[in-house]
Amino acid sequence: MPRIYLSPPHMGPDERGLLIDAFDSNWVAPLGPHVDAFERELAARVGVGHAAALSSGTAALHLGLLMVGVKPGDTVLTSTFTFSATANAIRYVGARPVFVDSDSDTWNISPALLAEELESSAARGKLPAAVLAVDLYGQCADWDPITAACARYDVPLIEDAAEALGATYQGRAAGTFGALAAFSFNGNKIITTAGGGMLVSAREELVRRARFLATQARDPAPHYQHSSVGFNYRLSNLLAAVGRGQLRVLDERIRQRRSNRDFYVSAFASTPGLSFPTEASYGRSNAWLTCMLVDPTEFGATREDIRLHLESKDIETRPLWKPMHLQPVFEDCRSVGGGVSAGLFDVGLCLPSGSSLTPKDRELVVESVLSTPRRARPG
Ligand SMILES: Cc1ncc(COP(=O)(O)O)c(C=O)c1O
């Protein structure tokens, strides 16, 4: 049996055809007709005015923070329960992240803690320069109270929608909350360009400026002329061609991933000690990764026992994100709460969730979880 991966790329004939078209046209540089078309098509799909195609989601976050004016020494409030790229981007601009814990139902940043922190920082006269909130595992954050709190204190909001392309909140697409939003097309995402990202915004001037900085900040001149520090962050035309093909099948990919999740939820419905978060009633998740919680006393084995047992059967799973406030690299940063995400990290496991999983693969995953050796007193 070939290895079952957590979230592998899933390519189809459209992607191949578009890639060959890009190759044959000799537009193999980080600009070209597929880059322009990918930006237009993604913006149309999300329902946002403007988009800049970039080399990664991390690059999109970095430029997004620069676009709202975050400077060295500033603080940025962000989700602790996320991938490190969110917090790293804050460091790239010389700012200090302050980590805010998750809501226990949605696992996304707690709007109540965020509002409290904004209120107390306003009272101290030290408002953060921005809030960078994440749509976790394909489910939107609870944007209404988050945007209201940011508006109250006039703090710019950026949405890290890297994992949430195609998800919705109150009928509105992920990527439309905040001044700017970032998507990722990394190899493990719901659609991929091998590596890539997109910065989107309703404000054209922000996207135009980000695109300029992403192209080494070349001033208009026949020679190389620069009045700002730029970055080499543009997406290759070859990869944009792949992205266009992937975007065409996004709805199908969401359907497949939601079906994986529904399958696991019903397969383990009567297994003591295994549970799944319920989808927030405010939106529709793209079900990027299906996450399972393991109660070791009830199930008779820990999350790590299950992970190692599946690994022995060549099935890849991953613990949930280790929260940023527990990461050595951010140990000097302040956090607001932290117990919810730390608890989820202790007992949570991401199951194979790729859109190319076969019914047989999914059954094998379920059988393997259930055949994990149980201990009398799991530690
Ligand atoms: C929440 C989150 N933010 C940012 C990123 C960074 O995206 P990229 O890998 O495209 O740089 C990722 C994933 O990789 C992510 O999951």
The ligand as an ORCA input file, in Angstrom:
! r2SCAN-3c Opt
* xyz 0 1
  C      -2.218     29.943      9.113
  C      -1.087     29.985      8.133
  N      -0.514     31.180      7.874
  C       0.475     31.311      6.985
  C       0.954     30.225      6.291
  C       2.117     30.444      5.380
  O       1.854     30.168      4.060
  P       3.065     29.757      3.083
  O       3.487     28.369      3.454
  O       2.455     29.815      1.728
  O       4.150     30.746      3.274
  C       0.378     28.958      6.509
  C       0.779     27.729      5.819
  O       1.764     27.362      5.357
  C      -0.649     28.843      7.471
  O      -1.207     27.656      7.731
*
